[in-house]
Amino acid sequence: MGLPSEFDIKGKAFVDAGTLRIAKTQFAGNTDTGKIRLAAGVGLAWKSPFGPIRVDLAQAIVKEPFDETELVHFSFGTRF
């Protein structure tokens, strides 16, 4: 990213693809047609003094009309 290493900020690029295993059923309130969905994005990860902080920006590339998409995802805290 071109930042000094003491900032401990990392950039990332990602692609996410998937579907539910059982086609044409309702699972946890979500309808699935069995078709694969696809999204791509970029993000930043920072190991702050208060714990890890992540911000991701993603765009759905392949989706169904009823899918709910999320452009920005923010998370902080430890992983279990």
N, CA, C and O atoms as a Maestro MAE file, in Angstrom:
{
 s_m_m2io_version
 :::
 2.0.0
}

f_m_ct {
 s_m_title
 :::
 protein
 m_atom[320] {
  # First column is atom index #
  i_m_mmod_type
  r_m_x_coord
  r_m_y_coord
  r_m_z_coord
  i_m_residue_number
  s_m_chain_name
  s_m_pdb_residue_name
  s_m_pdb_atom_name
  i_m_atomic_number
  :::
  1 25 0.810 -1.184 0.000 1 A "MET " " N  " 7
  2 3 0.000 0.000 0.000 1 A "MET " " CA " 6
  3 2 0.865 1.265 0.000 1 A "MET " " C  " 6
  4 15 0.351 2.361 -0.227 1 A "MET " " O  " 8
  5 25 2.144 1.130 0.246 2 A "GLY " " N  " 7
  6 3 3.006 2.281 0.246 2 A "GLY " " CA " 6
  7 2 3.074 3.010 1.579 2 A "GLY " " C  " 6
  8 15 3.713 4.058 1.674 2 A "GLY " " O  " 8
  9 25 2.431 2.478 2.606 3 A "LEU " " N  " 7
  10 3 2.465 3.091 3.934 3 A "LEU " " CA " 6
  11 2 3.605 2.499 4.747 3 A "LEU " " C  " 6
  12 15 4.000 1.359 4.502 3 A "LEU " " O  " 8
  13 25 4.145 3.243 5.711 4 A "PRO " " N  " 7
  14 3 5.185 2.680 6.578 4 A "PRO " " CA " 6
  15 2 4.657 1.464 7.343 4 A "PRO " " C  " 6
  16 15 3.490 1.440 7.734 4 A "PRO " " O  " 8
  17 25 5.496 0.468 7.555 5 A "SER " " N  " 7
  18 3 5.066 -0.785 8.191 5 A "SER " " CA " 6
  19 2 4.587 -0.579 9.625 5 A "SER " " C  " 6
  20 15 3.799 -1.385 10.120 5 A "SER " " O  " 8
  21 25 5.036 0.471 10.306 6 A "GLU " " N  " 7
  22 3 4.596 0.679 11.690 6 A "GLU " " CA " 6
  23 2 3.114 1.044 11.791 6 A "GLU " " C  " 6
  24 15 2.533 0.949 12.872 6 A "GLU " " O  " 8
  25 25 2.495 1.459 10.689 7 A "PHE " " N  " 7
  26 3 1.049 1.709 10.703 7 A "PHE " " CA " 6
  27 2 0.262 0.404 10.758 7 A "PHE " " C  " 6
  28 15 -0.880 0.389 11.217 7 A "PHE " " O  " 8
  29 25 0.863 -0.690 10.297 8 A "ASP " " N  " 7
  30 3 0.243 -2.026 10.294 8 A "ASP " " CA " 6
  31 2 -1.127 -2.035 9.598 8 A "ASP " " C  " 6
  32 15 -2.082 -2.629 10.099 8 A "ASP " " O  " 8
  33 25 -1.208 -1.373 8.445 9 A "ILE " " N  " 7
  34 3 -2.424 -1.354 7.634 9 A "ILE " " CA " 6
  35 2 -2.160 -2.186 6.380 9 A "ILE " " C  " 6
  36 15 -1.160 -1.994 5.688 9 A "ILE " " O  " 8
  37 25 -3.070 -3.107 6.106 10 A "LYS " " N  " 7
  38 3 -2.919 -3.975 4.937 10 A "LYS " " CA " 6
  39 2 -4.121 -3.792 4.019 10 A "LYS " " C  " 6
  40 15 -5.251 -3.638 4.482 10 A "LYS " " O  " 8
  41 25 -3.867 -3.812 2.720 11 A "GLY " " N  " 7
  42 3 -4.924 -3.758 1.723 11 A "GLY " " CA " 6
  43 2 -5.208 -5.158 1.201 11 A "GLY " " C  " 6
  44 15 -4.362 -6.049 1.278 11 A "GLY " " O  " 8
  45 25 -6.396 -5.336 0.676 12 A "LYS " " N  " 7
  46 3 -6.748 -6.648 0.129 12 A "LYS " " CA " 6
  47 2 -7.753 -6.476 -0.999 12 A "LYS " " C  " 6
  48 15 -8.480 -5.485 -1.070 12 A "LYS " " O  " 8
  49 25 -7.771 -7.450 -1.857 13 A "ALA " " N  " 7
  50 3 -8.766 -7.560 -2.923 13 A "ALA " " CA " 6
  51 2 -9.326 -8.970 -2.828 13 A "ALA " " C  " 6
  52 15 -8.587 -9.910 -2.535 13 A "ALA " " O  " 8
  53 25 -10.617 -9.127 -3.071 14 A "PHE " " N  " 7
  54 3 -11.220 -10.445 -2.898 14 A "PHE " " CA " 6
  55 2 -12.355 -10.676 -3.887 14 A "PHE " " C  " 6
  56 15 -12.939 -9.742 -4.436 14 A "PHE " " O  " 8
  57 25 -12.641 -11.951 -4.090 15 A "VAL " " N  " 7
  58 3 -13.784 -12.419 -4.863 15 A "VAL " " CA " 6
  59 2 -14.474 -13.463 -4.018 15 A "VAL " " C  " 6
  60 15 -13.817 -14.317 -3.422 15 A "VAL " " O  " 8
  61 25 -15.792 -13.405 -3.959 16 A "ASP " " N  " 7
  62 3 -16.570 -14.347 -3.152 16 A "ASP " " CA " 6
  63 2 -17.667 -14.943 -4.022 16 A "ASP " " C  " 6
  64 15 -18.417 -14.210 -4.666 16 A "ASP " " O  " 8
  65 25 -17.765 -16.251 -4.044 17 A "ALA " " N  " 7
  66 3 -18.796 -16.930 -4.826 17 A "ALA " " CA " 6
  67 2 -19.406 -18.035 -3.985 17 A "ALA " " C  " 6
  68 15 -18.713 -18.666 -3.187 17 A "ALA " " O  " 8
  69 25 -20.705 -18.274 -4.157 18 A "GLY " " N  " 7
  70 3 -21.328 -19.361 -3.418 18 A "GLY " " CA " 6
  71 2 -22.825 -19.417 -3.610 18 A "GLY " " C  " 6
  72 15 -23.431 -18.559 -4.252 18 A "GLY " " O  " 8
  73 25 -23.402 -20.454 -3.035 19 A "THR " " N  " 7
  74 3 -24.840 -20.671 -3.044 19 A "THR " " CA " 6
  75 2 -25.174 -21.553 -1.850 19 A "THR " " C  " 6
  76 15 -24.278 -22.094 -1.202 19 A "THR " " O  " 8
  77 25 -26.451 -21.695 -1.563 20 A "LEU " " N  " 7
  78 3 -26.857 -22.651 -0.539 20 A "LEU " " CA " 6
  79 2 -26.770 -24.049 -1.115 20 A "LEU " " C  " 6
  80 15 -26.852 -24.229 -2.330 20 A "LEU " " O  " 8
  81 25 -26.607 -25.029 -0.263 21 A "ARG " " N  " 7
  82 3 -26.432 -26.396 -0.756 21 A "ARG " " CA " 6
  83 2 -27.724 -26.982 -1.310 21 A "ARG " " C  " 6
  84 15 -27.707 -27.686 -2.319 21 A "ARG " " O  " 8
  85 25 -28.825 -26.697 -0.660 22 A "ILE " " N  " 7
  86 3 -30.106 -27.273 -1.085 22 A "ILE " " CA " 6
  87 2 -30.817 -26.264 -1.978 22 A "ILE " " C  " 6
  88 15 -31.155 -25.167 -1.534 22 A "ILE " " O  " 8
  89 25 -31.040 -26.630 -3.226 23 A "ALA " " N  " 7
  90 3 -31.653 -25.710 -4.178 23 A "ALA " " CA " 6
  91 2 -33.166 -25.640 -3.988 23 A "ALA " " C  " 6
  92 15 -33.792 -26.594 -3.527 23 A "ALA " " O  " 8
  93 25 -33.734 -24.506 -4.349 24 A "LYS " " N  " 7
  94 3 -35.179 -24.276 -4.362 24 A "LYS " " CA " 6
  95 2 -35.831 -24.527 -3.010 24 A "LYS " " C  " 6
  96 15 -36.915 -25.107 -2.940 24 A "LYS " " O  " 8
  97 25 -35.184 -24.098 -1.943 25 A "THR " " N  " 7
  98 3 -35.766 -24.203 -0.604 25 A "THR " " CA " 6
  99 2 -35.614 -22.868 0.104 25 A "THR " " C  " 6
  100 15 -34.918 -21.971 -0.371 25 A "THR " " O  " 8
  101 25 -36.274 -22.753 1.242 26 A "GLN " " N  " 7
  102 3 -36.100 -21.581 2.073 26 A "GLN " " CA " 6
  103 2 -35.248 -21.965 3.263 26 A "GLN " " C  " 6
  104 15 -35.533 -22.951 3.942 26 A "GLN " " O  " 8
  105 25 -34.204 -21.194 3.520 27 A "PHE " " N  " 7
  106 3 -33.283 -21.457 4.626 27 A "PHE " " CA " 6
  107 2 -33.068 -20.152 5.368 27 A "PHE " " C  " 6
  108 15 -32.556 -19.191 4.794 27 A "PHE " " O  " 8
  109 25 -33.450 -20.104 6.627 28 A "ALA " " N  " 7
  110 3 -33.282 -18.903 7.466 28 A "ALA " " CA " 6
  111 2 -33.906 -17.675 6.816 28 A "ALA " " C  " 6
  112 15 -33.359 -16.576 6.906 28 A "ALA " " O  " 8
  113 25 -35.037 -17.858 6.169 29 A "GLY " " N  " 7
  114 3 -35.734 -16.722 5.572 29 A "GLY " " CA " 6
  115 2 -35.212 -16.305 4.207 29 A "GLY " " C  " 6
  116 15 -35.722 -15.343 3.633 29 A "GLY " " O  " 8
  117 25 -34.223 -16.989 3.672 30 A "ASN " " N  " 7
  118 3 -33.668 -16.647 2.360 30 A "ASN " " CA " 6
  119 2 -34.075 -17.697 1.344 30 A "ASN " " C  " 6
  120 15 -33.926 -18.895 1.585 30 A "ASN " " O  " 8
  121 25 -34.583 -17.252 0.219 31 A "THR " " N  " 7
  122 3 -34.929 -18.170 -0.858 31 A "THR " " CA " 6
  123 2 -33.693 -18.401 -1.707 31 A "THR " " C  " 6
  124 15 -32.959 -17.460 -2.010 31 A "THR " " O  " 8
  125 25 -33.457 -19.653 -2.096 32 A "ASP " " N  " 7
  126 3 -32.314 -19.959 -2.946 32 A "ASP " " CA " 6
  127 2 -32.774 -20.686 -4.184 32 A "ASP " " C  " 6
  128 15 -33.598 -21.597 -4.103 32 A "ASP " " O  " 8
  129 25 -32.257 -20.299 -5.321 33 A "THR " " N  " 7
  130 3 -32.605 -20.944 -6.585 33 A "THR " " CA " 6
  131 2 -31.572 -21.987 -6.989 33 A "THR " " C  " 6
  132 15 -31.750 -22.674 -7.995 33 A "THR " " O  " 8
  133 25 -30.507 -22.114 -6.226 34 A "GLY " " N  " 7
  134 3 -29.438 -23.042 -6.579 34 A "GLY " " CA " 6
  135 2 -28.402 -22.431 -7.496 34 A "GLY " " C  " 6
  136 15 -27.425 -23.093 -7.847 34 A "GLY " " O  " 8
  137 25 -28.589 -21.176 -7.897 35 A "LYS " " N  " 7
  138 3 -27.631 -20.500 -8.779 35 A "LYS " " CA " 6
  139 2 -26.520 -19.857 -7.943 35 A "LYS " " C  " 6
  140 15 -26.748 -19.410 -6.819 35 A "LYS " " O  " 8
  141 25 -25.326 -19.823 -8.511 36 A "ILE " " N  " 7
  142 3 -24.178 -19.234 -7.824 36 A "ILE " " CA " 6
  143 2 -24.273 -17.714 -7.866 36 A "ILE " " C  " 6
  144 15 -24.616 -17.128 -8.893 36 A "ILE " " O  " 8
  145 25 -23.960 -17.078 -6.721 37 A "ARG " " N  " 7
  146 3 -23.848 -15.622 -6.635 37 A "ARG " " CA " 6
  147 2 -22.368 -15.276 -6.629 37 A "ARG " " C  " 6
  148 15 -21.546 -16.092 -6.212 37 A "ARG " " O  " 8
  149 25 -22.016 -14.080 -7.085 38 A "LEU " " N  " 7
  150 3 -20.626 -13.668 -7.186 38 A "LEU " " CA " 6
  151 2 -20.494 -12.200 -6.796 38 A "LEU " " C  " 6
  152 15 -21.292 -11.363 -7.217 38 A "LEU " " O  " 8
  153 25 -19.483 -11.896 -5.990 39 A "ALA " " N  " 7
  154 3 -19.186 -10.517 -5.598 39 A "ALA " " CA " 6
  155 2 -17.673 -10.336 -5.579 39 A "ALA " " C  " 6
  156 15 -16.922 -11.295 -5.403 39 A "ALA " " O  " 8
  157 25 -17.239 -9.091 -5.762 40 A "ALA " " N  " 7
  158 3 -15.815 -8.760 -5.708 40 A "ALA " " CA " 6
  159 2 -15.661 -7.445 -4.955 40 A "ALA " " C  " 6
  160 15 -16.572 -6.618 -4.936 40 A "ALA " " O  " 8
  161 25 -14.501 -7.263 -4.338 41 A "GLY " " N  " 7
  162 3 -14.309 -6.036 -3.597 41 A "GLY " " CA " 6
  163 2 -12.878 -5.805 -3.159 41 A "GLY " " C  " 6
  164 15 -11.971 -6.571 -3.483 41 A "GLY " " O  " 8
  165 25 -12.703 -4.717 -2.405 42 A "VAL " " N  " 7
  166 3 -11.416 -4.337 -1.845 42 A "VAL " " CA " 6
  167 2 -11.643 -3.964 -0.380 42 A "VAL " " C  " 6
  168 15 -12.763 -3.667 0.035 42 A "VAL " " O  " 8
  169 25 -10.561 -3.986 0.388 43 A "GLY " " N  " 7
  170 3 -10.712 -3.643 1.796 43 A "GLY " " CA " 6
  171 2 -9.408 -3.248 2.439 43 A "GLY " " C  " 6
  172 15 -8.330 -3.406 1.866 43 A "GLY " " O  " 8
  173 25 -9.535 -2.725 3.656 44 A "LEU " " N  " 7
  174 3 -8.398 -2.368 4.491 44 A "LEU " " CA " 6
  175 2 -8.516 -3.089 5.823 44 A "LEU " " C  " 6
  176 15 -9.610 -3.238 6.367 44 A "LEU " " O  " 8
  177 25 -7.382 -3.534 6.341 45 A "ALA " " N  " 7
  178 3 -7.333 -4.170 7.660 45 A "ALA " " CA " 6
  179 2 -6.254 -3.464 8.474 45 A "ALA " " C  " 6
  180 15 -5.129 -3.291 8.007 45 A "ALA " " O  " 8
  181 25 -6.606 -3.056 9.697 46 A "TRP " " N  " 7
  182 3 -5.679 -2.328 10.561 46 A "TRP " " CA " 6
  183 2 -5.655 -2.989 11.933 46 A "TRP " " C  " 6
  184 15 -6.696 -3.178 12.561 46 A "TRP " " O  " 8
  185 25 -4.463 -3.335 12.386 47 A "LYS " " N  " 7
  186 3 -4.296 -3.865 13.744 47 A "LYS " " CA " 6
  187 2 -4.122 -2.676 14.674 47 A "LYS " " C  " 6
  188 15 -3.001 -2.279 14.990 47 A "LYS " " O  " 8
  189 25 -5.243 -2.114 15.109 48 A "SER " " N  " 7
  190 3 -5.220 -0.922 15.949 48 A "SER " " CA " 6
  191 2 -4.877 -1.302 17.391 48 A "SER " " C  " 6
  192 15 -4.914 -2.482 17.742 48 A "SER " " O  " 8
  193 25 -4.547 -0.319 18.227 49 A "PRO " " N  " 7
  194 3 -4.294 -0.601 19.647 49 A "PRO " " CA " 6
  195 2 -5.532 -1.156 20.367 49 A "PRO " " C  " 6
  196 15 -5.405 -1.751 21.437 49 A "PRO " " O  " 8
  197 25 -6.721 -0.967 19.792 50 A "PHE " " N  " 7
  198 3 -7.965 -1.443 20.401 50 A "PHE " " CA " 6
  199 2 -8.421 -2.784 19.848 50 A "PHE " " C  " 6
  200 15 -9.434 -3.321 20.296 50 A "PHE " " O  " 8
  201 25 -7.696 -3.332 18.887 51 A "GLY " " N  " 7
  202 3 -8.051 -4.598 18.249 51 A "GLY " " CA " 6
  203 2 -8.135 -4.419 16.743 51 A "GLY " " C  " 6
  204 15 -8.064 -3.295 16.245 51 A "GLY " " O  " 8
  205 25 -8.285 -5.521 16.011 52 A "PRO " " N  " 7
  206 3 -8.330 -5.440 14.548 52 A "PRO " " CA " 6
  207 2 -9.586 -4.724 14.048 52 A "PRO " " C  " 6
  208 15 -10.683 -4.940 14.561 52 A "PRO " " O  " 8
  209 25 -9.409 -3.879 13.050 53 A "ILE " " N  " 7
  210 3 -10.506 -3.153 12.411 53 A "ILE " " CA " 6
  211 2 -10.431 -3.420 10.915 53 A "ILE " " C  " 6
  212 15 -9.363 -3.339 10.308 53 A "ILE " " O  " 8
  213 25 -11.590 -3.742 10.326 54 A "ARG " " N  " 7
  214 3 -11.654 -4.006 8.885 54 A "ARG " " CA " 6
  215 2 -12.768 -3.202 8.249 54 A "ARG " " C  " 6
  216 15 -13.847 -3.050 8.822 54 A "ARG " " O  " 8
  217 25 -12.502 -2.690 7.064 55 A "VAL " " N  " 7
  218 3 -13.511 -2.023 6.245 55 A "VAL " " CA " 6
  219 2 -13.410 -2.630 4.850 55 A "VAL " " C  " 6
  220 15 -12.341 -2.628 4.239 55 A "VAL " " O  " 8
  221 25 -14.524 -3.146 4.354 56 A "ASP " " N  " 7
  222 3 -14.564 -3.756 3.028 56 A "ASP " " CA " 6
  223 2 -15.612 -3.053 2.171 56 A "ASP " " C  " 6
  224 15 -16.684 -2.691 2.657 56 A "ASP " " O  " 8
  225 25 -15.293 -2.864 0.900 57 A "LEU " " N  " 7
  226 3 -16.230 -2.372 -0.104 57 A "LEU " " CA " 6
  227 2 -16.394 -3.473 -1.132 57 A "LEU " " C  " 6
  228 15 -15.405 -3.960 -1.681 57 A "LEU " " O  " 8
  229 25 -17.631 -3.873 -1.402 58 A "ALA " " N  " 7
  230 3 -17.863 -4.975 -2.339 58 A "ALA " " CA " 6
  231 2 -19.031 -4.657 -3.253 58 A "ALA " " C  " 6
  232 15 -19.930 -3.897 -2.893 58 A "ALA " " O  " 8
  233 25 -19.007 -5.243 -4.433 59 A "GLN " " N  " 7
  234 3 -20.076 -5.073 -5.408 59 A "GLN " " CA " 6
  235 2 -20.544 -6.442 -5.872 59 A "GLN " " C  " 6
  236 15 -19.734 -7.273 -6.284 59 A "GLN " " O  " 8
  237 25 -21.845 -6.678 -5.805 60 A "ALA " " N  " 7
  238 3 -22.405 -7.930 -6.321 60 A "ALA " " CA " 6
  239 2 -22.297 -7.920 -7.842 60 A "ALA " " C  " 6
  240 15 -22.687 -6.948 -8.489 60 A "ALA " " O  " 8
  241 25 -21.773 -8.991 -8.406 61 A "ILE " " N  " 7
  242 3 -21.617 -9.102 -9.855 61 A "ILE " " CA " 6
  243 2 -22.718 -9.976 -10.433 61 A "ILE " " C  " 6
  244 15 -23.342 -9.624 -11.435 61 A "ILE " " O  " 8
  245 25 -22.954 -11.118 -9.793 62 A "VAL " " N  " 7
  246 3 -24.034 -12.017 -10.192 62 A "VAL " " CA " 6
  247 2 -24.943 -12.173 -8.987 62 A "VAL " " C  " 6
  248 15 -24.498 -12.621 -7.930 62 A "VAL " " O  " 8
  249 25 -26.229 -11.804 -9.132 63 A "LYS " " N  " 7
  250 3 -27.168 -11.895 -8.021 63 A "LYS " " CA " 6
  251 2 -28.562 -12.161 -8.542 63 A "LYS " " C  " 6
  252 15 -28.833 -12.029 -9.736 63 A "LYS " " O  " 8
  253 25 -29.443 -12.539 -7.633 64 A "GLU " " N  " 7
  254 3 -30.851 -12.723 -7.948 64 A "GLU " " CA " 6
  255 2 -31.589 -11.429 -7.604 64 A "GLU " " C  " 6
  256 15 -31.112 -10.659 -6.770 64 A "GLU " " O  " 8
  257 25 -32.728 -11.176 -8.221 65 A "PRO " " N  " 7
  258 3 -33.467 -9.935 -7.947 65 A "PRO " " CA " 6
  259 2 -33.855 -9.763 -6.478 65 A "PRO " " C  " 6
  260 15 -33.963 -8.632 -6.004 65 A "PRO " " O  " 8
  261 25 -34.064 -10.853 -5.758 66 A "PHE " " N  " 7
  262 3 -34.498 -10.773 -4.360 66 A "PHE " " CA " 6
  263 2 -33.332 -10.741 -3.370 66 A "PHE " " C  " 6
  264 15 -33.570 -10.626 -2.167 66 A "PHE " " O  " 8
  265 25 -32.086 -10.837 -3.829 67 A "ASP " " N  " 7
  266 3 -30.927 -10.804 -2.936 67 A "ASP " " CA " 6
  267 2 -30.763 -9.413 -2.323 67 A "ASP " " C  " 6
  268 15 -30.939 -8.397 -2.996 67 A "ASP " " O  " 8
  269 25 -30.425 -9.387 -1.046 68 A "GLU " " N  " 7
  270 3 -30.113 -8.131 -0.369 68 A "GLU " " CA " 6
  271 2 -28.598 -7.963 -0.394 68 A "GLU " " C  " 6
  272 15 -27.873 -8.821 0.110 68 A "GLU " " O  " 8
  273 25 -28.114 -6.870 -0.973 69 A "THR " " N  " 7
  274 3 -26.679 -6.657 -1.096 69 A "THR " " CA " 6
  275 2 -26.203 -5.615 -0.084 69 A "THR " " C  " 6
  276 15 -26.993 -4.834 0.448 69 A "THR " " O  " 8
  277 25 -24.915 -5.624 0.164 70 A "GLU " " N  " 7
  278 3 -24.289 -4.719 1.119 70 A "GLU " " CA " 6
  279 2 -23.033 -4.154 0.471 70 A "GLU " " C  " 6
  280 15 -22.136 -4.915 0.110 70 A "GLU " " O  " 8
  281 25 -22.950 -2.843 0.316 71 A "LEU " " N  " 7
  282 3 -21.806 -2.218 -0.333 71 A "LEU " " CA " 6
  283 2 -20.619 -2.078 0.617 71 A "LEU " " C  " 6
  284 15 -19.483 -2.349 0.227 71 A "LEU " " O  " 8
  285 25 -20.866 -1.660 1.857 72 A "VAL " " N  " 7
  286 3 -19.813 -1.425 2.839 72 A "VAL " " CA " 6
  287 2 -20.010 -2.361 4.021 72 A "VAL " " C  " 6
  288 15 -21.124 -2.514 4.524 72 A "VAL " " O  " 8
  289 25 -18.923 -2.987 4.462 73 A "HIS " " N  " 7
  290 3 -18.959 -3.842 5.646 73 A "HIS " " CA " 6
  291 2 -17.847 -3.388 6.590 73 A "HIS " " C  " 6
  292 15 -16.688 -3.279 6.189 73 A "HIS " " O  " 8
  293 25 -18.206 -3.127 7.839 74 A "PHE " " N  " 7
  294 3 -17.249 -2.681 8.852 74 A "PHE " " CA " 6
  295 2 -17.254 -3.693 9.979 74 A "PHE " " C  " 6
  296 15 -18.319 -4.111 10.434 74 A "PHE " " O  " 8
  297 25 -16.062 -4.097 10.440 75 A "SER " " N  " 7
  298 3 -15.991 -5.023 11.578 75 A "SER " " CA " 6
  299 2 -14.801 -4.673 12.450 75 A "SER " " C  " 6
  300 15 -13.808 -4.112 11.988 75 A "SER " " O  " 8
  301 25 -14.926 -5.016 13.719 76 A "PHE " " N  " 7
  302 3 -13.812 -4.822 14.650 76 A "PHE " " CA " 6
  303 2 -13.898 -5.876 15.732 76 A "PHE " " C  " 6
  304 15 -14.963 -6.446 15.971 76 A "PHE " " O  " 8
  305 25 -12.776 -6.136 16.386 77 A "GLY " " N  " 7
  306 3 -12.717 -7.111 17.450 77 A "GLY " " CA " 6
  307 2 -11.887 -8.320 17.065 77 A "GLY " " C  " 6
  308 15 -11.314 -8.386 15.977 77 A "GLY " " O  " 8
  309 25 -11.837 -9.261 17.969 78 A "THR " " N  " 7
  310 3 -11.012 -10.453 17.746 78 A "THR " " CA " 6
  311 2 -11.812 -11.513 17.011 78 A "THR " " C  " 6
  312 15 -13.040 -11.452 16.941 78 A "THR " " O  " 8
  313 25 -11.093 -12.491 16.463 79 A "ARG " " N  " 7
  314 3 -11.701 -13.637 15.789 79 A "ARG " " CA " 6
  315 2 -11.641 -14.832 16.706 79 A "ARG " " C  " 6
  316 15 -10.669 -15.008 17.440 79 A "ARG " " O  " 8
  317 25 -12.672 -15.654 16.673 80 A "PHE " " N  " 7
  318 3 -12.698 -16.877 17.501 80 A "PHE " " CA " 6
  319 2 -12.424 -18.087 16.654 80 A "PHE " " C  " 6
  320 15 -12.403 -19.207 17.165 80 A "PHE " " O  " 8
  :::
 }
 m_bond[319] {
  # First column is bond index #
  i_m_from
  i_m_to
  i_m_order
  :::
  1 1 2 1
  2 2 3 1
  3 3 4 2
  4 3 5 1
  5 5 6 1
  6 6 7 1
  7 7 8 2
  8 7 9 1
  9 9 10 1
  10 10 11 1
  11 11 12 2
  12 11 13 1
  13 13 14 1
  14 14 15 1
  15 15 16 2
  16 15 17 1
  17 17 18 1
  18 18 19 1
  19 19 20 2
  20 19 21 1
  21 21 22 1
  22 22 23 1
  23 23 24 2
  24 23 25 1
  25 25 26 1
  26 26 27 1
  27 27 28 2
  28 27 29 1
  29 29 30 1
  30 30 31 1
  31 31 32 2
  32 31 33 1
  33 33 34 1
  34 34 35 1
  35 35 36 2
  36 35 37 1
  37 37 38 1
  38 38 39 1
  39 39 40 2
  40 39 41 1
  41 41 42 1
  42 42 43 1
  43 43 44 2
  44 43 45 1
  45 45 46 1
  46 46 47 1
  47 47 48 2
  48 47 49 1
  49 49 50 1
  50 50 51 1
  51 51 52 2
  52 51 53 1
  53 53 54 1
  54 54 55 1
  55 55 56 2
  56 55 57 1
  57 57 58 1
  58 58 59 1
  59 59 60 2
  60 59 61 1
  61 61 62 1
  62 62 63 1
  63 63 64 2
  64 63 65 1
  65 65 66 1
  66 66 67 1
  67 67 68 2
  68 67 69 1
  69 69 70 1
  70 70 71 1
  71 71 72 2
  72 71 73 1
  73 73 74 1
  74 74 75 1
  75 75 76 2
  76 75 77 1
  77 77 78 1
  78 78 79 1
  79 79 80 2
  80 79 81 1
  81 81 82 1
  82 82 83 1
  83 83 84 2
  84 83 85 1
  85 85 86 1
  86 86 87 1
  87 87 88 2
  88 87 89 1
  89 89 90 1
  90 90 91 1
  91 91 92 2
  92 91 93 1
  93 93 94 1
  94 94 95 1
  95 95 96 2
  96 95 97 1
  97 97 98 1
  98 98 99 1
  99 99 100 2
  100 99 101 1
  101 101 102 1
  102 102 103 1
  103 103 104 2
  104 103 105 1
  105 105 106 1
  106 106 107 1
  107 107 108 2
  108 107 109 1
  109 109 110 1
  110 110 111 1
  111 111 112 2
  112 111 113 1
  113 113 114 1
  114 114 115 1
  115 115 116 2
  116 115 117 1
  117 117 118 1
  118 118 119 1
  119 119 120 2
  120 119 121 1
  121 121 122 1
  122 122 123 1
  123 123 124 2
  124 123 125 1
  125 125 126 1
  126 126 127 1
  127 127 128 2
  128 127 129 1
  129 129 130 1
  130 130 131 1
  131 131 132 2
  132 131 133 1
  133 133 134 1
  134 134 135 1
  135 135 136 2
  136 135 137 1
  137 137 138 1
  138 138 139 1
  139 139 140 2
  140 139 141 1
  141 141 142 1
  142 142 143 1
  143 143 144 2
  144 143 145 1
  145 145 146 1
  146 146 147 1
  147 147 148 2
  148 147 149 1
  149 149 150 1
  150 150 151 1
  151 151 152 2
  152 151 153 1
  153 153 154 1
  154 154 155 1
  155 155 156 2
  156 155 157 1
  157 157 158 1
  158 158 159 1
  159 159 160 2
  160 159 161 1
  161 161 162 1
  162 162 163 1
  163 163 164 2
  164 163 165 1
  165 165 166 1
  166 166 167 1
  167 167 168 2
  168 167 169 1
  169 169 170 1
  170 170 171 1
  171 171 172 2
  172 171 173 1
  173 173 174 1
  174 174 175 1
  175 175 176 2
  176 175 177 1
  177 177 178 1
  178 178 179 1
  179 179 180 2
  180 179 181 1
  181 181 182 1
  182 182 183 1
  183 183 184 2
  184 183 185 1
  185 185 186 1
  186 186 187 1
  187 187 188 2
  188 187 189 1
  189 189 190 1
  190 190 191 1
  191 191 192 2
  192 191 193 1
  193 193 194 1
  194 194 195 1
  195 195 196 2
  196 195 197 1
  197 197 198 1
  198 198 199 1
  199 199 200 2
  200 199 201 1
  201 201 202 1
  202 202 203 1
  203 203 204 2
  204 203 205 1
  205 205 206 1
  206 206 207 1
  207 207 208 2
  208 207 209 1
  209 209 210 1
  210 210 211 1
  211 211 212 2
  212 211 213 1
  213 213 214 1
  214 214 215 1
  215 215 216 2
  216 215 217 1
  217 217 218 1
  218 218 219 1
  219 219 220 2
  220 219 221 1
  221 221 222 1
  222 222 223 1
  223 223 224 2
  224 223 225 1
  225 225 226 1
  226 226 227 1
  227 227 228 2
  228 227 229 1
  229 229 230 1
  230 230 231 1
  231 231 232 2
  232 231 233 1
  233 233 234 1
  234 234 235 1
  235 235 236 2
  236 235 237 1
  237 237 238 1
  238 238 239 1
  239 239 240 2
  240 239 241 1
  241 241 242 1
  242 242 243 1
  243 243 244 2
  244 243 245 1
  245 245 246 1
  246 246 247 1
  247 247 248 2
  248 247 249 1
  249 249 250 1
  250 250 251 1
  251 251 252 2
  252 251 253 1
  253 253 254 1
  254 254 255 1
  255 255 256 2
  256 255 257 1
  257 257 258 1
  258 258 259 1
  259 259 260 2
  260 259 261 1
  261 261 262 1
  262 262 263 1
  263 263 264 2
  264 263 265 1
  265 265 266 1
  266 266 267 1
  267 267 268 2
  268 267 269 1
  269 269 270 1
  270 270 271 1
  271 271 272 2
  272 271 273 1
  273 273 274 1
  274 274 275 1
  275 275 276 2
  276 275 277 1
  277 277 278 1
  278 278 279 1
  279 279 280 2
  280 279 281 1
  281 281 282 1
  282 282 283 1
  283 283 284 2
  284 283 285 1
  285 285 286 1
  286 286 287 1
  287 287 288 2
  288 287 289 1
  289 289 290 1
  290 290 291 1
  291 291 292 2
  292 291 293 1
  293 293 294 1
  294 294 295 1
  295 295 296 2
  296 295 297 1
  297 297 298 1
  298 298 299 1
  299 299 300 2
  300 299 301 1
  301 301 302 1
  302 302 303 1
  303 303 304 2
  304 303 305 1
  305 305 306 1
  306 306 307 1
  307 307 308 2
  308 307 309 1
  309 309 310 1
  310 310 311 1
  311 311 312 2
  312 311 313 1
  313 313 314 1
  314 314 315 1
  315 315 316 2
  316 315 317 1
  317 317 318 1
  318 318 319 1
  319 319 320 2
  :::
 }
}
